[in-house]
Amino acid sequence: MRPLWHTLGYLLMVFPGGALLAPFAWMAVHGNPAPLSFLNEHDDFHRFITRMVMILALGGLWPLLRMNKMASIKQVGLSFTRNDQSRLLTGFATGIGCILLVSIIAHLATPNISNFGHSSSDWIRHFKNASLAMLLVPLIEEILFRGVLFGGLRLSLNWQWAAVLSSIIFASVHFLNSRPENPDPVHVASGLILLPSMMHGPAGDPHWVPRFLNLFIAGLILCGLYRKTGNLYASMAIHAGWILGGKTFGFITSQDKFTLLHNTLWGPKELIQGWAVTPILMGMFAWIWFMQQDVAQPSDFSHDPVIEQ
């Protein structure tokens, strides 16, 4: 059970630890004296909490991998095989295809929401920004949540429970996006006090449940793909397709024309906030977890409890 405790300890270090360090970082930028005053572009205290959490998360990865005996390319899912080129193409096409299907249905059902009249410079800017997100976000999130977190948890748990727990964490982290007011004054405990209020809860948000559920199911899908293929490349590819497709849907859609029904189906800002993508994600989940689930896979790691039984 040591890998489980190591992983949970890592999470406790990252979030409360980042909150504890945030006041010192803020004072170094905005205090008197302020040795890091050249970084004073923003004075939002919640940004300092987020930055310190990210720094601790990255800094703690290598010690965590060493403690869990996962400090190798293969153990974090980055070994490349001859089948991975086709998996990258298939995964990306699947991710794009999911969003394209929902987009076609949305625009056929409600053509007044379509907005294709952007200038060429707007299209170029959109694809530049979307492509950057498509490359960076899957790389970081798949290594962290599937390679390290899911990989570490399944050293102690069976892979299904490891996938459930890591997917709950994956979904929850996406709600750490509220922007509370700065504490006045900032003191040593300010970060710990402010951290809970940065979590965007379900109160007063009708789109919280579908967003959390869709993120949770997406996490299960990506864990299942990792376990099925033995590395992260298919997961990264389908994740990249979702990001590019979702951002493009928002770009070609006039969301200010949405009715209450539109918001419920397609989400007020992102497809992930609506219920229309849920059946598609459920279908993908069923296919990966049940219809293609073999007890023993050549790509499974030898430490997977499913294989050891």
N, C-alpha and C positions, 0 to 999 in steps of 0.2 A: 504493500500500500504506500510505500515511500514516494513513488512518483506522483500519486494523488496529492499527498500533503505538500510535496515540493511545489506542485502547480498551484494549489490553493494559496500557499504562502507567497508565491510570486504575485498573485492577484492582490493579496492584501498589502504587499509591499508597494505595488504600482499605484493603486488608487489612494488609500490613506497616506502613503508616503509622498506621492505627488502633491497632495493637498497640504501636507505639513511643510514641504519645501517651497510652496508657492509664495508665502509671505516674504521669505528671505530673497527670492528672485525679484519680487515686486519692489522691495526696498532697495535692492541693488540697482534698479532702473529708475525708480521714482523717489527714493529716499534722500536723506541729507546726512552724509554724502551719498552720491549715486555713481559708483565706479562704472556702471554699465548704462549710463544715461544716453548713449548713442543708440540704444535699442528702444527709445521711448516713443515709438510711432503709435502705440496703443497703450491706454491706461486701464483697459477693462480687466479687472482682477480675474474674472473667470477664464480669460485667455492664458493667464499665468498658470492656473491650475491645469488646464488642458496641456500646455507645453511641458510642464514638469511631469505629468503622467506619461506623456509620450517619451520623454527622455529616460525616465525610469524603466518604462516598458522595453525600450531598445537596449538600455544598459544591462538589464537583468536577463536578457535572452541567453547569452552565452553561459553564464553560471547555471541557469535553469537547465539548459541542454546538457551541460557537463554532469550535473547532479542526476539527471534522468538517463544518462548514458546514451544520449541522442545526438552527440556532437559530431555529426557527419552529414554529408550531402544526402545520402540515401535515407537516413533516419528522419529527416525533415521533409522528405518527399520531393527532392530536387534532382534525383538521378534521372537521366534522359535515356530512353530506350528507342529502338528503331520504330516502334509503333506510335510514338508520341507526336510525330508530325501530323499524321492523320487524325489523331485525337484532338490536337489543337484546332484543326480545321473543322472537324465535326462538332466539337464543343462550342466554338464560336458561332457556327451556323445555327446550332440549336438555341443558343442564348438569344441571338438576333431574331430567329424564327418565332420564339415565344412572344417577344414584344411586338413583332410585326403582325402576328395574328390578332393580338388584342387591339393594336392600332387600326388595322383594317376594319375590324368590327366597330370600333368607336367612331371612326370617320364615316363609315357607311350608315350607321344608325343616326348620327347627328352631324350631317355635313357642314352645318354652320360653324362648327368649332375648328374647322381646318384653316390653317394659316401658312400657305406656301409662298407668300409674297415677300420674302426676305430678299435683301440685296445680296449680291455676290460676296461682298465683304463680310456680311453677317454670316453667310453660310461657311465661309472660310474660317471665321473666328469660332463658330460653333464647333466645327469638326476638329479644329486645333485643340480647343479646350476639352472636348469630349474624348478625343484620342489620348490626350495626356492622362485624363482620369481613368480611361480604359486600360492604360498600361500600368499606372502606378498603384491604383486602389486594389485590383486583384492580386498583384504581386505581394503587396504588404499584408493584406487581410488573409490571403490563403496561407502564406507562410506562418503568420501569427496564430490565426484561429484554427486552421486545419493542421498544418505541419507541426506546430509547437504545442498548442493547447489540446486539440483532439489527439494528436500523437502521444502526448504525455499522459493524458487521462486514460487512454486505452492500454497503458502499461499496467494499470491497477484495476480497471473496470472492463466488462465486456464492451465490444465496440459500439453496440447500440446505445448503451447508457452513456458512454463517453461522447457519442454524437449528440445525444439529447442535451447533456450538460453544457458542452461547448457551444451548441447552437443557441441555448438560452443566454449564455454570456455574450455571444456574437450579436444577437438581437438587442439585448439590453444596452450594450455599449453605444448603439446607434441613437439611443434616446438621451445620451449625456450631452444635450445640445441647448438647454435653456440658458438664458443670459441674464442672470440676476444682477441687481445693482451692486456697485462696489461697496464693501463694508467701510464704515467711517468711524474710527480710524482702522487701518489695517494693522492687525497684531498677530502674534504667533499662531493663535488658534483659528484665524479667519478662514483659512483654507478648509479645515475640517468642518467648520460651521457652515460654510457656503456650499460644500460639495453635494449634500443631499438636494439642495434647491436647484442644482444644475441638471438633475434628472427630470426629464419631461415625462410626467405621469399621465394616467388616463383621464384624470378629472377634467371635465369640460372639453375633451377632444374626442369627437365621434370617430376620428380616423386612427386613433391609437391602436385599437384592437386589430383591424386588418393589417396595419403596418407591422406590428409586432408578430402577428401570426405569419405573414408572408416572409418576413426576415427569418423567423424560426424555421419554417419549412425550407427556405433557400439554404440555410445552414445545414439542415439534414441532408438535402440533395448533394451539397458539396462534400460533406463528410462521406456519404455513400460512394460518390465518384472517386474520392481519394482511396477509400478502402478497396474499391473494385479494381482500379487501375494500378495501384501501388505507388503513384506519385501525384503531384499537384497540377500537372499541366492541363488535364481535361477540366479540372475545377477552375483553374485560372481562366481558361478559354471561355467557358460558359458564363462565368462571372463577368468577363470583359464584354461579351455579347449583351448581357443584361444592361450593363452600364451604358454602352453606346446606344442601344435601342431605346432605353428609358429616357436618356437625355435628348435624343432626337425626337421622340414622341412629344416631349414637353416643348421643344423648339417649334414644331409644326402645328401646335395646338393652341388655340386662343382660350386659355383657361379662365379668362375673365368673363367668358360667355357661358361658363358652366352653370347648370342648375343644381339643385340639391341632389337629384338623381345622378347627374354626371359626376359630382364630387364623390358620391357613394361608390360608383362603379370604377371611375378612372383615377380618383384621388384629386384633391385640390391643387397639389403641386407636383406629386410624383405618382407614377402608376402603382408603386409599392404601397401607397396609402389607400388604394381602392380594393374592392372585392373582385373585380373582373379577372385579375391575374391569379387569384387563389385556386380556382379549379385547375388551371394549367400547371401550377406548381404542385398541386396535390397529385395530378396525373404523373408528373415527372418523378415525384417522391415514390409513388407506388411502383413505378417501373424499375427504378434503381434499387429500392429496398426489398421488394418482394418478388417481382416477376423475374429478376435477374440475379437473385441472391443465391450464391453457392456457399456451402459451408467452408470449403477450402479453395483458395485462389492462389495461383502461382505468384501473383503480385502482393499477397498479404505478407506482412512482416512476421518473422518467426515469433516475435513477442506478443502478437495479437492473441488475447485469451481464446478467441474462437478457434484458432489453429492449435493451441496448446492442449485443448480438451481431447 
